[in-house]
């Protein structure tokens, strides 16, 4: 029989304003009884973290918001995208990807009414429309030239031109672009179709490191990784910061 402490439910976390809780049952542990379930579609659950750090009691609502949001999106991605790991490989779907006879360009623009790919290749005209594939995805196939070369020449500058559902026209650098160049006359950036010939591609000189059993991650910001008042370079980072990261036992940057 559950103790009286188990029958008195603690207050619910503040309202969660994300997607509704429909499939998760929260439970509360009685201090001196077996696990006691509370009725209802969304009952109450205690997280061990609140016992470890009582100072978090005051922000339970924010923490539950994140827990609920994570669970909801995890289920959404598993149902619609094949899981988090597959969703993380968006670069295989979005941006420019080689297909038979050309390149496929795809962008995620859920608030778009119509979309065009504009750049050097079409003199920045709205002559290359993307088709709405649903679920916020827009796509266009760019067939190769008769000689087998890409329709877009390397390194062609481009942008995505969008009419939103509100009727506003905006331009954006493609989210999955490999490279962006700044126009120093306007300080704005353009995406770049970066597909250099095989002879000009960098060839890795060292084998890929073995996958570690567990990750110890060091978060690094290359430009800020200097004691000097400057924007640090990758060369600075490789010389000054990477050896320190390795020496401290981290295996992921």
C-alpha positions in Angstrom: 0.0 0.0 0.0 1.4 3.4 -1.0 2.2 5.8 1.7 0.3 9.1 2.2 3.2 10.9 0.6 2.6 9.1 -2.6 -1.0 10.0 -2.7 -0.4 13.7 -2.6 0.9 14.7 -6.0 3.4 17.5 -6.2 2.3 20.5 -8.3 2.5 20.2 -12.1 5.3 22.0 -13.8 4.3 25.3 -15.4 2.3 24.9 -18.7 4.3 23.6 -21.6 3.8 25.8 -24.7 5.3 23.4 -27.2 3.6 20.4 -28.9 1.0 18.7 -26.6 2.0 15.8 -24.4 0.1 12.8 -25.9 2.1 9.7 -25.4 4.3 10.1 -22.3 3.2 9.0 -18.8 4.9 10.7 -16.0 5.1 8.9 -12.7 6.1 9.8 -9.1 8.1 7.6 -6.7 6.7 7.1 -3.3 9.3 7.4 -0.5 8.5 4.0 1.0 6.4 2.1 -1.5 6.6 0.5 -5.0 6.4 2.8 -8.0 3.0 4.5 -7.9 1.4 5.5 -11.2 -0.9 8.5 -11.3 -4.0 8.5 -13.5 -4.3 10.8 -16.5 -2.8 11.1 -20.0 0.0 13.3 -18.6 0.8 12.4 -14.9 3.9 13.6 -13.0 7.4 12.3 -13.0 10.4 13.2 -10.9 13.8 13.7 -12.4 16.8 12.6 -10.4 18.5 15.9 -11.3 16.1 17.8 -8.9 17.3 15.6 -6.0 21.0 16.0 -6.9 20.7 19.8 -7.2 17.8 21.2 -5.2 18.5 24.7 -6.5 16.9 23.6 -9.8 13.5 23.4 -8.2 12.8 26.9 -9.1 13.3 26.3 -12.8 11.5 23.0 -13.2 9.1 24.5 -15.7 11.9 25.5 -18.1 13.6 22.1 -17.7 10.3 20.2 -18.4 9.8 22.4 -21.4 13.1 21.1 -22.8 12.4 17.5 -21.9 9.0 17.6 -23.5 10.2 19.4 -26.6 13.0 16.9 -27.0 10.7 13.9 -26.7 8.2 15.4 -29.1 10.7 16.2 -31.7 12.5 12.9 -31.3 9.3 11.1 -32.1 8.5 13.4 -35.0 11.9 12.8 -36.5 11.7 9.0 -36.0 8.3 8.9 -37.6 8.9 11.3 -40.5 12.7 11.4 -41.1 13.9 7.9 -40.1 15.4 9.0 -36.8 17.8 11.7 -35.5 20.9 10.1 -37.2 19.4 10.2 -40.6 18.0 13.7 -40.1 21.5 14.9 -39.2 22.6 13.8 -42.7 20.6 16.6 -44.3 23.6 17.5 -46.4 22.9 14.3 -48.4 19.4 15.7 -49.3 19.7 19.5 -49.2 22.0 21.8 -51.1 23.6 20.7 -54.3 23.9 16.9 -54.7 25.1 15.0 -57.7 22.4 12.9 -59.5 22.3 11.0 -62.7 22.6 13.6 -65.5 23.0 16.6 -63.4 22.7 18.2 -59.9 19.7 18.4 -57.6 19.3 21.5 -55.5 17.0 21.4 -52.5 16.2 23.9 -49.8 13.9 23.8 -46.7 11.7 26.9 -46.9 8.4 26.2 -45.1 7.1 29.8 -45.4 7.8 30.2 -49.1 5.1 30.9 -51.7 7.5 30.6 -54.6 11.3 30.1 -54.9 13.9 30.8 -57.5 17.6 30.0 -57.8 19.4 33.1 -59.1 23.0 33.7 -59.8 25.8 34.2 -62.3 24.6 31.2 -64.4 21.2 32.9 -65.3 22.3 36.6 -64.9 20.4 36.7 -61.6 17.0 36.4 -63.2 14.0 34.6 -61.9 14.3 32.0 -64.6 15.1 28.9 -62.5 12.1 28.1 -60.3 12.1 25.4 -57.6 9.1 23.1 -57.1 7.3 22.6 -53.9 7.8 19.0 -52.7 5.8 19.4 -49.5 6.9 19.4 -45.9 8.7 22.7 -46.5 11.0 21.3 -49.2 11.7 23.0 -52.5 13.7 21.4 -55.3 15.0 21.9 -58.8 17.0 19.6 -61.1 19.9 21.2 -63.0 20.7 19.0 -66.0 24.3 18.8 -67.3 25.4 20.5 -70.5 25.7 18.4 -73.6 29.4 17.9 -73.0 28.7 16.5 -69.5 29.8 19.6 -67.6 27.6 21.0 -64.9 24.9 23.5 -65.8 26.4 25.8 -63.1 30.1 26.4 -63.6 32.6 26.3 -60.7 32.7 28.7 -58.8 29.3 30.3 -59.7 27.9 32.7 -57.1 24.2 32.4 -56.3 21.3 33.0 -53.9 17.9 31.7 -53.2 15.2 34.3 -54.1 12.0 33.8 -52.1 8.5 35.2 -52.2 7.0 34.5 -48.7 3.4 33.7 -47.9 3.1 37.3 -46.8 4.1 38.6 -50.2 7.6 39.8 -49.2 10.5 39.1 -51.5 13.8 38.2 -49.8 17.1 36.7 -50.8 19.1 34.2 -48.8 22.4 32.3 -49.0 21.5 28.6 -49.3 21.6 27.0 -45.9 23.7 24.0 -47.1 26.1 26.0 -49.2 29.7 24.8 -49.1 31.2 28.2 -49.4 30.1 31.9 -49.2 31.9 34.9 -50.6 31.4 38.5 -49.4 30.8 41.3 -51.8 32.9 44.0 -50.2 31.0 46.7 -52.1 27.8 45.8 -50.2 29.2 43.6 -47.4 26.6 41.0 -48.3 27.4 37.3 -48.9 26.6 35.1 -51.8 26.6 31.3 -51.8 29.1 29.6 -54.1 28.6 26.5 -56.3 31.8 24.8 -55.2 32.6 21.8 -57.3 36.2 22.0 -58.3 37.8 19.6 -60.8 39.2 16.5 -59.3 42.8 17.7 -59.9 42.1 20.8 -57.7 40.5 19.0 -54.8 42.4 18.6 -51.5 43.5 15.1 -50.8 43.8 14.1 -47.2 47.3 13.1 -46.2 46.5 11.2 -43.0 44.1 8.4 -42.2 40.9 9.2 -40.4 41.3 8.7 -36.6 39.7 5.7 -35.0 36.2 6.2 -33.6 36.5 6.6 -29.8 34.3 4.5 -27.5 33.2 7.6 -25.7 33.2 11.2 -26.7 34.9 13.9 -24.6 34.0 17.1 -26.5 35.8 20.4 -26.5 33.8 23.3 -27.8 36.0 25.6 -29.8 35.6 28.9 -31.6 38.5 29.3 -34.0 38.3 33.1 -34.5 38.3 33.7 -30.7 41.0 31.1 -30.0 43.8 33.6 -29.5 45.2 35.6 -26.6 45.9 38.4 -29.0 43.3 41.1 -30.0 42.7 39.6 -33.5 40.5 37.1 -35.3 42.5 33.9 -35.1 43.1 31.7 -38.1 42.8 27.9 -38.6 46.6 27.9 -38.7 46.8 29.6 -35.3 44.3 27.1 -34.0 46.2 24.1 -35.2 49.5 25.5 -33.8 48.3 26.9 -30.4 45.0 25.3 -29.4 44.8 21.8 -30.8 47.9 20.5 -28.9 46.4 21.8 -25.7 43.0 20.1 -26.4 44.8 16.8 -27.1 47.0 17.2 -24.0 43.9 17.6 -21.8 42.5 14.3 -23.1 39.7 15.5 -25.3 38.9 13.4 -28.4 36.4 15.5 -30.2 36.3 19.2 -31.2 
